[in-house]
Amino acid sequence: MRMLVSVTCVSPTGRSSTSSPQQEERLIDLASDGELAPEKIRARLRKIQVERTRAQQGLDDTGDQLELGARKLQQYLDLRDNPQALYLRAPENGRRDLNTASFSKL
């Protein structure tokens, strides 16, 4: 019985690493020669799946954080488009901070 196993892992940082063809070939050879117990093959495949799942979760989390940051940045830019409305809606301490920020450059 020959099994073809191709593994690509992507780390949360976005770097991908493909398991070396030699490792894949060795796993295939061990499986086909009966040198590696089926339980061990399944264990290695489960480990690979866990690594893939973790890497995908890391990518998903990073994507979510980027989306949140982009939304916040857009909100800040929108506030900058209408400074008068921002000033009028701001509480007393917010107005003070806006005045300080505005007039510190003068």
N, C-alpha and C positions, 0 to 999 in steps of 0.2 A: 504494500500500500504506500503510494507516494503522495505527499501532501505539499502543495505549494503555499508558502506563507510569505506575504509581502507586508512589511510593517513600516508605516510612516508615523512618527510621533511629532507633535507640535507642542513646544513648550509654551507656558503662559507669556513669555516674552516675544513669541512669534517666530522663534527659530525652529526650523524643522530639521529633524534628523531621521534619516532612513537607516534601519538596521542594515548592517553590512550584508552584502550578498553572500559572503562566506558564512556568516551566522545562519542565514536562511538555508543555505545549501547544507550546512552541517545538521540543522534540525530536520531537514528533509531526508538526508542520508540516515540519520539515526532512527527516524521513524520507519523508513522503508527497510532498513536492515534489521529492525526489531531490537536494536540496541537501546532504544529509549522506550520506556514503558508508556503506554497510552495515557496513564494518569499524569505522568510528567509532561507529556506533550500538552494535555489539556491545561495543566497548571501554568505552563509557559504562555499558552494562548490567553488564559484568564489574566495573567500578569500584564500582557501586552494590551488587552482590552481595558484594564484598569488605568494603565498609563495614558491610553488614548482618551479615556473619559475625563481624567484629571486635566489633561492638556486642553481638551475642548472646553471644559468648565472654566479654566483660566482664561481662554480666549473670549468666552461669553461674558465673563465678569469684566474683562478689560473693555469690551465693546459697550457694556452697560455704563461703565464709568465714563467713557468717552462721550456717550450720548448725554449723560447728565451734565458733564462739563460744557458741552456745546449748547445745551438748553440754557444753562446759567449765563454763559457768555452772551447769548442772544438776548436774554432778559436785561442784562446790564447795558447792552448796546441800545435796546429799545428805550430804556430809561434816559440814556444820553440824548436821544432824539428830541425829547421834550423836557428840558430841564425845569421849565416853569411849573409844569404839572407835578414833577417830582418834588420840587420845593414846596408847593402848596399842600401836597399829601403827606409830607414828612412831619414827624413829631418835632417838638422843640429841639431836642438834642440832635436829631437828624439835620435840622436846618442849620444848627450851629456848626456841625461837621461840614456841611456843604459850603457854608460861608468861609470857614477856615480854609478848606481846600481851594475854593475859588480865589480868595484874596491873598493866599500865601505866595502866589506866583507874581503878584503885582509889585 
